[in-house]
Amino acid sequence: MKKNEEFTGVFIGRFQPFHLGHLEAVKYALTKVNQLIIVIGSAQYSHTLTNPFTAGERLIMVKRALNEARISCDKYFIIPVEDVNMHGVWVAHLKSRLPHFEVAFSNEPITSRLLKEAGVKVEKIPFFDRNIYSATEIRKRILKGENWMELVPKSVAQFIKEIKGDERIIELSKSDKT
């Protein structure tokens, strides 16, 4: 990939919440492309144990984390995209909601397969301590009363506290098993 040409990539995640592993993935992708479209996937879901945050809340998390990391806002777009729950039309749905891109960054097997079958170049992202930097681990730690804030950028931890997102996850665990 040649960075001196206009070259745009896409990075898709649920970001429930956005953590330090996601931040490292964004930094990696930005070494390969001029601009990065960060897709907030499953944008229609919120207020469940696996998807506790709204698309708007996740957008703010990503924006604040990238600002904290001093990543220029002219290097990325953040776009929420809802699921269609039909693999056969998912890539067309995704493309209809995004600016043109040349490459996708993903380690997720189904996402990668669907994009490749649609002719999109897919590049794997180096994992950054995947065993601890996962949204599942963060939500688990919140439920157990363990330190979760060390796994997210400071600005994301502050925002989650500000919106009482940690309290939301605990409440959801009592009523929602999804």
GUDRENLUM-861315 format. One record per residue (C-alpha): x, y, z. Coordinates in Angstrom, 1 decimal, always signed. Example, Ala and Ser with C-alpha at 12.3 -4.5 7.8 and 13.67 -1.06 7.14 Angstrom:
REM residues 2
+--------+--------+--------+
:      x :      y :      z :
+--------+--------+--------+
:  +12.3 :   -4.5 :   +7.8 :
:  +13.7 :   -1.1 :   +7.1 :
+--------+--------+--------+
//
This chain:
REM residues 178
+--------+--------+--------+
:      x :      y :      z :
+--------+--------+--------+
:   +0.0 :   +0.0 :   +0.0 :
:   +1.3 :   +3.4 :   -0.9 :
:   +0.5 :   +6.1 :   +1.6 :
:   +1.5 :   +8.9 :   -0.7 :
:   -1.6 :   +8.2 :   -2.8 :
:   -5.1 :   +8.8 :   -1.5 :
:   -5.8 :   +5.4 :   +0.2 :
:   -8.7 :   +4.8 :   +2.5 :
:   -9.3 :   +1.8 :   +4.8 :
:  -12.1 :   +0.6 :   +7.0 :
:  -12.0 :   -0.8 :  +10.5 :
:  -15.3 :   -2.3 :  +11.8 :
:  -16.0 :   -3.0 :  +15.5 :
:  -18.8 :   -3.0 :  +18.0 :
:  -16.6 :   -1.1 :  +20.5 :
:  -18.7 :   -2.2 :  +23.6 :
:  -16.6 :   -0.4 :  +24.9 :
:  -13.7 :   +1.0 :  +22.9 :
:  -10.5 :   -0.2 :  +24.5 :
:   -6.7 :   +0.0 :  +24.2 :
:   -6.6 :   -2.9 :  +21.8 :
:   -9.0 :   -1.0 :  +19.5 :
:   -6.8 :   +2.0 :  +19.8 :
:   -3.7 :   +0.1 :  +18.8 :
:   -5.6 :   -1.4 :  +15.8 :
:   -6.5 :   +2.2 :  +14.6 :
:   -2.9 :   +3.3 :  +15.0 :
:   -1.8 :   +0.3 :  +13.0 :
:   -4.3 :   +0.9 :  +10.2 :
:   -3.3 :   +4.5 :  +10.0 :
:   +0.3 :   +3.5 :   +9.2 :
:   -1.1 :   +1.8 :   +6.1 :
:   -3.7 :   +4.3 :   +4.8 :
:   -4.2 :   +8.0 :   +4.6 :
:   -7.7 :   +7.9 :   +6.0 :
:   -9.6 :   +5.4 :   +8.1 :
:  -13.3 :   +4.9 :   +8.2 :
:  -14.1 :   +3.5 :  +11.7 :
:  -17.4 :   +1.7 :  +11.5 :
:  -19.5 :   +1.4 :  +14.7 :
:  -21.1 :   -1.9 :  +13.9 :
:  -24.4 :   -3.3 :  +15.2 :
:  -25.3 :   +0.3 :  +15.7 :
:  -29.0 :   -0.5 :  +16.4 :
:  -28.2 :   -2.5 :  +19.5 :
:  -27.9 :   -1.1 :  +23.0 :
:  -28.9 :   -1.7 :  +26.6 :
:  -28.1 :   -5.4 :  +26.6 :
:  -25.3 :   -7.1 :  +28.5 :
:  -23.3 :   -7.8 :  +25.3 :
:  -24.2 :   -4.4 :  +23.7 :
:  -24.6 :   -2.0 :  +26.7 :
:  -23.8 :   +1.2 :  +24.9 :
:  -25.7 :   +3.2 :  +22.2 :
:  -24.1 :   +4.0 :  +18.9 :
:  -23.9 :   +7.6 :  +19.9 :
:  -22.1 :   +6.7 :  +23.2 :
:  -19.7 :   +4.5 :  +21.3 :
:  -19.0 :   +7.3 :  +18.8 :
:  -18.1 :   +9.6 :  +21.6 :
:  -15.8 :   +7.0 :  +23.2 :
:  -13.9 :   +6.5 :  +19.9 :
:  -13.7 :  +10.3 :  +19.3 :
:  -12.4 :  +11.0 :  +22.8 :
:   -9.9 :   +8.2 :  +22.7 :
:   -8.5 :   +9.3 :  +19.4 :
:   -8.3 :  +12.9 :  +20.6 :
:   -6.5 :  +11.7 :  +23.7 :
:   -4.1 :   +9.8 :  +21.5 :
:   -3.6 :  +13.0 :  +19.5 :
:   -4.8 :  +11.4 :  +16.3 :
:   -5.8 :  +14.2 :  +13.9 :
:   -9.5 :  +14.2 :  +13.1 :
:   -8.7 :  +14.7 :   +9.4 :
:   -7.3 :  +11.1 :   +9.4 :
:  -10.6 :   +9.4 :  +10.1 :
:  -14.4 :   +9.2 :   +9.9 :
:  -16.6 :   +7.5 :  +12.5 :
:  -19.8 :   +6.1 :  +11.0 :
:  -22.4 :   +4.0 :  +12.8 :
:  -23.8 :   +1.2 :  +10.6 :
:  -26.7 :   -1.1 :  +11.6 :
:  -26.7 :   -4.8 :  +11.0 :
:  -28.9 :   -6.3 :   +8.3 :
:  -28.6 :   -9.9 :   +9.6 :
:  -28.2 :  -11.4 :   +6.1 :
:  -24.7 :  -12.3 :   +5.1 :
:  -25.5 :  -12.2 :   +1.4 :
:  -26.3 :   -8.5 :   +1.4 :
:  -24.1 :   -7.2 :   +4.2 :
:  -21.2 :   -5.9 :   +2.2 :
:  -23.5 :   -4.1 :   -0.2 :
:  -25.3 :   -2.6 :   +2.8 :
:  -21.9 :   -1.6 :   +4.3 :
:  -20.7 :   +0.0 :   +1.1 :
:  -23.9 :   +1.9 :   +0.7 :
:  -23.3 :   +3.7 :   +4.0 :
:  -19.6 :   +4.5 :   +3.6 :
:  -17.3 :   +6.6 :   +1.5 :
:  -15.2 :   +4.5 :   -1.0 :
:  -12.4 :   +2.4 :   +0.6 :
:   -9.6 :   +0.3 :   -0.8 :
:   -8.9 :   -2.1 :   +2.1 :
:  -10.5 :   -3.5 :   +5.2 :
:   -8.7 :   -4.2 :   +8.5 :
:  -10.2 :   -7.2 :  +10.3 :
:   -9.4 :  -10.4 :  +12.2 :
:  -13.0 :  -11.4 :  +12.5 :
:  -13.5 :  -14.5 :  +10.3 :
:  -17.0 :  -14.0 :   +9.0 :
:  -16.4 :  -10.3 :   +8.3 :
:  -13.2 :  -11.1 :   +6.5 :
:  -14.7 :  -13.9 :   +4.4 :
:  -17.7 :  -11.7 :   +3.4 :
:  -15.5 :   -8.8 :   +2.4 :
:  -13.1 :  -11.0 :   +0.4 :
:  -15.9 :  -12.7 :   -1.4 :
:  -17.1 :   -9.2 :   -2.4 :
:  -13.7 :   -8.4 :   -3.8 :
:  -12.4 :   -6.3 :   -1.0 :
:   -8.8 :   -6.6 :   +0.1 :
:   -8.6 :   -7.6 :   +3.8 :
:   -5.6 :   -7.1 :   +6.0 :
:   -5.2 :   -8.7 :   +9.4 :
:   -4.4 :   -6.5 :  +12.3 :
:   -1.7 :   -7.5 :  +14.8 :
:   -3.4 :   -8.4 :  +18.1 :
:   -2.4 :   -6.3 :  +21.1 :
:   -2.6 :   -8.5 :  +24.2 :
:   -5.9 :   -9.9 :  +23.0 :
:   -6.3 :  -12.0 :  +26.1 :
:   -6.9 :   -8.9 :  +28.3 :
:   -7.8 :   -6.2 :  +25.8 :
:  -11.4 :   -7.3 :  +24.9 :
:  -14.7 :   -5.7 :  +25.5 :
:  -16.0 :   -9.0 :  +27.0 :
:  -13.2 :   -8.9 :  +29.6 :
:  -14.0 :   -5.3 :  +30.4 :
:  -17.7 :   -6.0 :  +30.9 :
:  -16.8 :   -9.1 :  +33.0 :
:  -14.5 :   -7.0 :  +35.2 :
:  -17.2 :   -4.4 :  +35.7 :
:  -19.6 :   -7.1 :  +36.9 :
:  -17.0 :   -8.6 :  +39.2 :
:  -16.0 :   -5.2 :  +40.7 :
:  -12.5 :   -5.6 :  +39.3 :
:  -10.2 :   -3.0 :  +37.7 :
:  -11.5 :   -2.5 :  +34.2 :
:  -10.3 :   +1.1 :  +33.7 :
:   -6.8 :   +0.0 :  +33.0 :
:   -8.0 :   -1.6 :  +29.8 :
:   -9.5 :   +1.5 :  +28.2 :
:   -8.1 :   +5.0 :  +27.4 :
:   -8.5 :   +7.4 :  +30.3 :
:  -11.0 :   +9.5 :  +28.4 :
:  -13.2 :   +6.4 :  +27.7 :
:  -13.1 :   +5.4 :  +31.4 :
:  -14.2 :   +9.0 :  +32.3 :
:  -17.0 :   +8.9 :  +29.8 :
:  -18.3 :   +5.5 :  +31.0 :
:  -18.3 :   +6.8 :  +34.6 :
:  -19.9 :  +10.1 :  +33.4 :
:  -22.9 :   +8.2 :  +31.8 :
:  -22.9 :   +5.6 :  +34.5 :
:  -22.2 :   +2.9 :  +32.0 :
:  -20.7 :   +0.7 :  +34.6 :
:  -23.8 :   +0.9 :  +36.6 :
:  -25.9 :   +0.2 :  +33.5 :
:  -23.9 :   -3.0 :  +32.9 :
:  -24.5 :   -4.2 :  +36.5 :
:  -28.2 :   -3.5 :  +36.2 :
:  -28.5 :   -5.2 :  +32.8 :
:  -26.8 :   -8.3 :  +34.3 :
:  -29.7 :   -8.6 :  +36.7 :
:  -32.4 :   -8.6 :  +34.0 :
:  -30.8 :   -9.4 :  +30.6 :
:  -28.8 :  -12.5 :  +29.8 :
:  -28.0 :  -11.6 :  +26.2 :
+--------+--------+--------+
//
